[in-house]
């Protein structure tokens, strides 16, 4: 008589590999074939990896799982099989270079880096859910052109990503310096202003400002001649296209008499760079009050009345000397002056003029208009002539009119 009791179980299947989210069927052979109860109870030792129901194994996550078939009739009779669950994912989940996080859009990855960074030696940090990636995370690559990354899933399927590095476009669009004829204008917000003295003889219709800015371009460009009779707009464009517009206003203003005096002294300072070391030590060229400039004497109204510029190796006496209309005493002896400007005739308050020991070969007849002069020293100069008006003025001074060759006034 054939036995009807179960004495063995075997598990048979076509494959012991299942993909995540897929299923395979396990079948059992109950021994003996004549067994009356062929039912089994299925168990998975790792339900997080794979579940089993009525012989169907469903993959949940990559890994190995032990599946058991237990005889319903006799729980001591068990068959088991190891099933490999393999992943099907092959996605890049994060891509970072030097802290910059890439934007993943389908199979494209875009990373924005500072424009001054070199792109030829970058080592990205990559996270993915596949089995392998090539090139690997942390491997240095040249990103001058787009680079492809291939992610391979556990089941062998691949996915290719194209990584492009983009230059970060700066948003800076400021004017940091605006100079007119070498002088810095005032920048306040989006307004730039500069004021010329009314006597500066500057043609506002033909100015070429020098501009420094942080943008990609500026319109009009630096150094381009402009008419500033009315305010002019300058537009700075950043690398990212953002614009900022500045309004530049250049005016002329009438100087006070004291301001005009300071401008005249600055002209002397600027015209004699070889003498600036000592002049600077004396306070010249600074923002200090003029009464703190050495050898400068002023009156109660702040006007310059005396200048003691002896022995400074001055080579140039600028025409603005004629603006010192309150000047009474001008000492210029022991210098290297070869010319005296005609504007000296404007110094109608002048009483003492010392020009001895220079390189003068002639003097302007405008000195003859200075009828208030009490002393005029011209000796130790290679003079070849003296205007008659000067000789006539000097004749009333006696010994206070000093020349080397009296015949020049005969």
Secondary structure, DSSP 4 states (H G I P E B T S, - for coil): ----S--EEEEE-S-SEEEBT-EEE-EEEEESTT-S---EEEEES-TTTEEEETTEEEE-SSEEEEEEEEESS-TT-EEEEEEEEE-----EEEEEETTEEPEEETTEEEEEEETTS-SSSEE-EEEESSSEEESPTT-EE--SS-EEEEEE-TTS-EEEEEEEEEEEPP----EEEEEETTEEPEEETTEEEEEEETTS---TTSB--EEEESSSEEESPTT--B--SS-EEEEEE-TTS-EEEEEEEEEEEPPPHHHHHHHHHHHHHHH-GGGHHHHHHTTTTSSS-GGGSTTEEE-TTS-EEEEE-TTS------GGGGG-TT--EEE--SS------GGGGG-TT--EEE--SS--S---GGGGG-TT-SEEE--SS--S---HHHHHHHHTTGGGEE-S-GGGG-
